[in-house]
Amino acid sequence: MKAMKIWYAIGLMTFVMSAGLVRAQVAAPAAPASQAAVAQDPTVGAPKVDKDGKPNEKFIKLHESFVERARKGDVDVLFLGDSITEGWKGSGKDVWAKEFADYKTANFGIGGDRTQHVLWRIENGELEGIKPKVVVLMIGTNNTNSDAPDKIAEGVENIVKTIRDKTGSKVLLLGVFPREDKAGDKEKTKMYQDKIGKINERIAKLDDGGKTVRYVDLKDKFVESDGTISDKIMPDKLHLSKEGYQREADALKEPLAEMTK
């Protein structure tokens, strides 16, 4: 445990030093700590930080709990991602219990995570002690407000590579889910749609027929015939309702069964 804390502290110290160097290179005067957020590269692992540049406490605690869970082993199917993955413990908990009871599962979802955060988590212990048959990955939507599609897609690619290198697990890669601006801003909705389309077009190319990676796009499961997203599926135009999770589970049944044989 002492060794783990030392290794963990080194990782955080390296990030903080790197963040400091990035800020030092900015010519414009820095905003007050309470207003400024640390810029992060979506292709490079980094812990989630608060506006003062310090690691987010909730993120670190959840990460540490996942590291401990991984150390216990016995995981055949790992779900990895952001709040939509974490939501299997909330709105999706009944669907999870019904549909995935036959698998030895673990859920390493953290709300608000971006590609860089998931990458940092799996580089720092969350895959140590487990070799799942399948890792179900869906990440990237939280990057869309600030990052370019190619950089987001590259971040996803780096996560897939790290999973493969560390565990040899097959990856069931889900396309970034469709979303709309919850306030009804059509321009922002179009921005989401355009970026998500470009991200998914690129990461879909990682599919090698399921030998190591299988890509699944669930857009048709969530978008109505008129092109909109129903409140019954995504009440806030982003997160899934119980019915939304049932639709996701229905889409995952066949590939999961095939990939866990």
N, C-alpha and C positions, 0 to 999 in steps of 0.2 A: 504493500500500500504506500510505503514511504517513497519507493522508487517511482510509483505511478504519479505521485504528487509532484515529484521533481521533474519528471518528463512532461507532465501537464503544464507546470509553471513555465518551463522552457518554451513550450509551444505558444503560450500566451505572451511571453516576453518578446519572442520573435515577431509576433504580429504587431504588438504595440510599437516596437521599434520601427517596423516597416511603415506603419501608418504615420509615424512621426516624420519619417523621411519624405513621404508623399506630401504631407501638409507643408513641409519646409520648402518644397519646390514651387508652391503656389505663390504667384507674384502679388495677387490682390490681398488686402488686409483680411485677416481671419475674422469670421463672425464670432460672437460670444459663444462659449461652450454650450450654453443652453439652447442655442439656435442652430448650431452647426452639426451636421452628421458627417461621419468619416466615410469618404468615398471608398468603395471596394470594387475590385475587379471580379466580375462574375465567373471568370475562368480559373481563379486561384482561391484555394481554401482559406477561409477567414471566419473567426467566430462572430456571432451577431453582437453588435455593440450599441450602446445608447448614444445619445447626442453628445455626451461628454467624451466619447471615444473609449469608454470603459466597457468590458464585456458585459452583456446583458445577464443579470442574475438568474432569471427564469430559464433562459436558454442554457446556461452552464449547468444548472441543477438537473434539467431534463437530460442533457447530454451525459452527465455523470451517471444518472439512473440507467440510461441505455447501455453505457459501458459495463455497468454491473450486471445488467440482464444478459448481455452478450457473453460475459465470463461464465455464466451458468450453462451456456450451450443449449443444445436440444431445440434448435429452430430450423424448421424445414422451409417455411415461407416467411420472408421478411418484407413488410411494407415500409417504404422509406419515402419521406417527402415533407410537405408543409402542412398547413391547417386542414386541407382537404383530406390528407391521409390521417392526421390526428383526429379528424371528425368521425372516424370509425368508432372512436370511443364515446362519441356523443350521439348525434342524430343517427349515426349508422350502427350503433351498438347491437341492436336487435337483429339487424341483417347480418352483421359479422358473426354473431353467435349461431345463427341458423345456417349460413352459407359456408363458413370456414371452420366449423367445429371439427371436421375430419383432418385438419392440418395442424401441425405444430407451428403456431404463428407467433410473431412479435410485431408490434407497431412502433416504429421509430419516427413518428411524425411530430413536427414542431410548428405551431402556428407562426406565420410571418417569415418562415425560412426562404432564402433564395438559394440559387445554385451554389454560391460560394460557401454558404453555411453548411449545407449538406455535405459538400466536399470536405470541409474542415472536420466535420463530425466523423466521417468514415476514415479520414486520415489519422484521427486521434482516438482510436480505441473502440468505436462502435461495431467494428467487424472482427475484433479480436476474440477468438474463442468460438466463433460460429462459422459454419460453411453451409448456408441455406441451399436447398435445391434450386429455389427461385427467389430473386429479389424483385418485388413489384415497385417500380420507381415512377413517380410523377412529380416533377418539380419545374419551376420556371415562371409561373404566373406572377409571382411577387417581384420579379425582375422587370416586368414589362413597363412599369412606370418610369424607369430610369435608364435601361440598358438597350443596346442595339440587338436585334434578333440573332445575328451571327454570333455575337459574344455570348448570348444566353444559350444558344444551341451548343457552342463550344464548351460551355460550363457543363451542360448535360452530358456531352461526350466524355468529358474528363471524369465525371462521376461514374459513368458506365465502365470506363477503362479501369478505374480504381477498384470498383466492385469485382470485376473480372480478375484483376491482378492479385487482390488480397484473398479472395475466396474461391475463385473458379466457378462461382454460381452462375446459373443462367439468369438473364435479366428480362423481365416482362416490362417493357418500357411503354408507358402510356403517354400519348400525345397530351400536350398542355390543353386542359379543358377550355371550351369556349366560355366567354364571359361578356358581360355588358356593364356599362357604367350604371351604378345603382341609382344615381340622381337623374338618369335619363339623358345625359349629355351624348348626343349622337356622334359628335366628332371624337370624343374619347372612346366610345364604343367601337368606332371604326379603327381607331388606333390599336385597340386591343385585338380586334379581328385580324388586322393586317400583320401585326407582329406575331401573333400566335400561328397564323398560317405559314409564315416564313420559318418560324422555329420548327414547327412540326414537319414541314417539307424536308428540312435538313436532317433532323434526328431520325426520321423514318428510314433513312438510308443505312442506319445501323443494323436494321433487320437482316439477318442472314438465314432466314427460314426457320428460326427457332433453334438452330444449332447452339448458339450462345446468346443471341438476342432476338426477341420477338417484339415487334412494334404493334401497338393497338391504338387506333384513334376512335374515341368514343363520342365524337362530335354529333353524330346522327342520333345518339341516345339522349342527348340533352337539348337539341335545337328543334323547335317545332317546324311544321311544314311552311309556315310563313317567315321563317328565318329568325324568329325571336326565341327567347328563353322563358319558359313558364315559371311563374312564382312557385308553383307546386313542386318544381324540380330544384330550382335555385332561388330561394326566397329573397336573397340579397344580390342576385345575379352573379354570384361567385361560388358560394358554399352550398353543398348539397343538403337537401331534405332527406328524410327517411326513404321516400320514393326514389330520390336521386341515387342514393346508395344502393337501393335494390337494382336499379338499372345498371349501375356499375358492376355489381356482383354478378348479374346475369351475363354481362359481357366478358367477365373474367373466368367464368366457370370452365369453359372449354379449353382455353390456353393454359390455365393452371393445371388442369387434369393432365394434359399432354406433357407439359414441361416438368411435372413432378414424378413422372413414371420412373 
